[in-house]
Structure formats: C-alpha cells, structure tokens
Amino acid sequence: MGNPVDQLVDLLDLEQIEVNIFRGRSPEESLQRVFGGQVAGQALIAAGRTVASDRPVHSLHAYFLRPGIPGVPIVYQVDRIRDGRSFTTRRVLGVQQGRTIFALTADFHLPEESPFTHQLPMAPVPQPEELPTALEEVGSVLGELPPFISRRQPFDIRYVERLRWTAEELAGVEPRSAVWLRTNGRLGDDQLVHACAVTYASDMTLLDAVRIPVEPLWGTRHFDMASLDHAMWFHRPFRADDWLLYQQESPVAVGGRGLARGQLFNRQGELVVSVMQEGLFRRIAD
C-alpha cells in the first residue's frame, strides 16, 4: 500500500459511520499495545472533521486510559461540547471492543490579530542536512533494527547529538534530547492533517528525555514506558513535511512517572507547537 507517508495518511483517514462517530484502523503489530501517537492523531482527526475548516486546532489534552489492542479497529465518538463565536470545543472518546481506551478534549480557534507577540529563542543546533538519519546512526551500531522502528518510517528523524551506547557515555548526562523531524514525503495542504501528523510524531521521542540518563535510547530495554497523558498547544501554522526541530527535556522523574516537555520550531526559529507528556516507567523483569 504505497510508501510510508501514504500509509500514515491512510491511517489518519477515518471512516465516518455516523454524524459524530468515526472508525479508525489499527495496524497489526507485534507490540503489546497500540502506539499512543496513532490514537491521539486519529482522535484529533475525528474532532477536526466536525469543525469548520477556518478554525484550526489550538490545543488538545488527552488521557491514555487502557492499552489499545493492535489489529482491532478503534471507534471515536465525538461530543460537540461548544460552538462559540471564536472557539469550538470537542470531546472524543476512543472505544475498542466496548471499552474506552482514550479520552481527548480539543479546542479550535478562529484566527485573530494578536496585540503583541513574543517567544523564547530556539537553541542553536546543527542543521538537519549535517546529521545522519536515525536509521543510519542506529543501523551502523545495531545492524538489525528493533521491530518498533516501523512506526517511525513515515518520518525522517535525525538526532542533534550523537546517540550514547555505554554506561560511561551516559554518566552525568542531563535528561534532554533534540531531533529534527519531517515526514518522508510531501503531504497535501489540509492543515488538520499536518497537525495530526505532528501529533503522531510528538509521541515517538518525547519520553526519550526521561530515559536518557539511565539507558541507551535504542537496543535492549530495561524499562517499559507507557504514555499516561499528553497535551499540545499549536501556536502557528506549519507543515509536517518541512523540517521541525523538536527540543525535549524531562524536569522530573519520580514515583514511577516521568514528566517530559517539548517545543517544536520551524527552520526560521519560530515556535510552532508546545508539548507536555507524563509517562509511566517500570523495570522490565529479567
């Protein structure tokens, strides 16, 4: 079925089965649960398809309630909470086999002139053309790539700093990470699709910041991590098929939970999206 980007677009192209009810495909994978970014992206598509196209999404807040089952369709039920003069609010429940596995609230805003603007600057980093792809960097060390790499193939991801592979390299490392990313092909001009693609991608590397001080990001894992909740704020229009710098850090990890936050900048240094996520982490039994 086409290239990986076509597959991503197809994954986000939900079937509408009633006015406020949509069904999304869930790929058959060898993993124990459905990828959280997929569920969040599909839920945002469901919400956005009930909103006028002149109102782009400006925020979402989501909770991962139960692990999704790979290969089983997910039904998204949209509740039209509010249609105001400037803001539109939608609540979406993701249901699989009669059980709610996911809940999202998304807000959409009719663009308006801002009386002032400001932002903190993007950190200076190498440009993506100067960096190897994640597949090149990981493949040069591991050879055979882990099975979960299939979910990353729609995106070209490039780590700003060289990956660390040994305990010596990890010693004293701060819980921070940064990647350049973009889709591995062009998308159309539907801004909602670009927002949902970035929502999908935002869950791929964010919790890396929690793990960086304790184990290599690739290879054998000693900790299992699962997303608990996820929040995003969309500040400016952007394209997911143009390079975006995703700067990520984890301010705290305690009590079996790690908090991570991220900022996505375009090539011009404009902050386009902010992200927050908390994940559950547990040691994998030997």
Helices and strands as residue ranges (DSSP letters): H 4-12, E 15-18, E 21-24, H 36-48, E 57-64, E 74-83, E 87-96, E 99-109, G 128-130, H 134-142, G 147-152, E 155-159, H 167-170, E 176-183, H 191-205, H 208-211, E 223-234, E 244-254, E 257-266, E 271-283
